[in-house]
Amino acid sequence: MSDSRESIIDSAAWSELEQTAGADFMAELVQTFLEEAPTMLASMREALAAGHADDFRRNAHSLKSNSLTFGALALAAQARALEQGGLPAAQGSELDALEQEWQRVAAALQERIEHG
């Protein structure tokens, strides 16, 4: 396993989920997350633009929770900060940084599913 993948996805959290869910279901869970997270990110941007604080926090919370499930600790921490800070915390480049981390997480998850 590459060091970069290890730093993106916490191995202990990944192993625990894999033992609980099994490899086949794990692939299904990852695929669902890969499909749903971009929608959460887009919804956060839309909520920010519209000034809908509750929608923004709800999507940040969901992204945080799902990220923790897979051991994507940096992504979860960024989403948590936005969840707690609400719309004022999202001003500037915070959502861009969140999306950049998501891209790293998505690639690492895909690699784990494809290559074990």
C-alpha positions as CSV (number, residue, x, y, z in Angstrom):
1,M,0.0,0.0,0.0
2,S,1.3,3.5,-0.8
3,D,2.0,5.9,1.9
4,S,-0.2,8.5,0.3
5,R,-3.2,6.2,0.3
6,E,-2.5,5.4,3.9
7,S,-2.5,9.0,4.8
8,I,-5.8,9.6,3.1
9,I,-7.7,6.6,4.5
10,D,-7.1,5.4,8.1
11,S,-6.3,1.7,7.9
12,A,-7.8,0.9,11.3
13,A,-11.1,2.4,10.4
14,W,-11.0,0.7,7.0
15,S,-10.2,-2.7,8.4
16,E,-12.9,-2.5,11.0
17,L,-15.5,-1.6,8.4
18,E,-14.2,-4.3,6.1
19,Q,-14.4,-7.0,8.9
20,T,-17.9,-5.9,9.8
21,A,-19.3,-5.5,6.2
22,G,-17.3,-8.0,4.2
23,A,-15.4,-7.3,1.0
24,D,-18.3,-7.5,-1.4
25,F,-20.6,-5.2,0.6
26,M,-17.6,-2.9,1.2
27,A,-17.3,-2.3,-2.5
28,E,-21.0,-1.5,-2.7
29,L,-20.7,0.9,0.2
30,V,-17.8,2.7,-1.4
31,Q,-19.6,2.9,-4.7
32,T,-22.6,4.5,-3.0
33,F,-20.3,7.0,-1.3
34,L,-18.6,7.8,-4.6
35,E,-21.9,8.5,-6.1
36,E,-23.5,10.5,-3.2
37,A,-20.6,12.7,-2.0
38,P,-20.5,14.9,-5.1
39,T,-24.2,15.5,-4.7
40,M,-23.6,16.5,-1.0
41,L,-20.8,18.9,-2.1
42,A,-23.0,20.4,-4.8
43,S,-25.8,20.8,-2.3
44,M,-23.5,22.6,0.1
45,R,-22.5,25.1,-2.7
46,E,-26.2,25.6,-3.6
47,A,-27.1,26.1,0.1
48,L,-24.3,28.6,0.5
49,A,-25.3,30.6,-2.5
50,A,-29.0,30.6,-1.4
51,G,-28.2,31.3,2.3
52,H,-29.8,28.1,3.5
53,A,-27.9,27.4,6.6
54,D,-29.8,24.3,7.6
55,D,-29.3,22.6,4.2
56,F,-25.7,23.5,4.3
57,R,-25.1,22.0,7.8
58,R,-27.2,18.9,7.0
59,N,-25.0,18.1,3.9
60,A,-21.8,18.9,5.8
61,H,-22.9,16.6,8.6
62,S,-23.7,13.7,6.1
63,L,-20.4,14.1,4.4
64,K,-18.6,14.2,7.7
65,S,-20.3,11.0,9.0
66,N,-19.8,9.1,5.7
67,S,-16.1,10.2,5.7
68,L,-15.6,8.9,9.2
69,T,-17.1,5.6,8.3
70,F,-14.4,5.0,5.6
71,G,-11.6,6.5,7.7
72,A,-11.2,9.6,5.6
73,L,-10.2,11.6,8.6
74,A,-9.0,14.8,7.0
75,L,-12.2,15.0,4.9
76,A,-14.3,14.4,7.9
77,A,-12.4,17.1,9.9
78,Q,-13.0,19.7,7.1
79,A,-16.6,18.8,6.8
80,R,-17.0,19.0,10.6
81,A,-15.5,22.5,10.7
82,L,-18.0,23.6,8.0
83,E,-20.8,21.9,9.8
84,Q,-20.0,23.6,13.0
85,G,-19.1,27.0,11.5
86,G,-22.1,27.1,9.2
87,L,-22.4,29.5,6.3
88,P,-19.8,32.0,7.7
89,A,-17.2,29.2,7.8
90,A,-17.7,28.5,4.1
91,Q,-16.8,31.9,2.8
92,G,-13.6,31.9,0.7
93,S,-11.8,28.8,-0.4
94,E,-13.0,26.3,2.3
95,L,-15.4,24.5,0.0
96,D,-12.8,24.4,-2.7
97,A,-10.4,22.8,-0.2
98,L,-13.1,20.3,0.8
99,E,-13.7,19.3,-2.8
100,Q,-9.9,18.9,-3.4
101,E,-9.7,16.6,-0.4
102,W,-12.8,14.7,-1.6
103,Q,-11.0,14.1,-4.9
104,R,-8.0,12.6,-3.0
105,V,-10.4,10.4,-0.9
106,A,-12.4,9.3,-4.0
107,A,-9.2,8.2,-5.7
108,A,-7.9,6.4,-2.6
109,L,-11.2,4.6,-2.0
110,Q,-11.4,3.5,-5.7
111,E,-7.8,2.2,-5.4
112,R,-8.6,0.2,-2.3
113,I,-11.6,-1.4,-3.9
114,E,-9.8,-2.2,-7.1
115,H,-6.5,-3.3,-5.6
116,G,-7.3,-4.4,-2.1
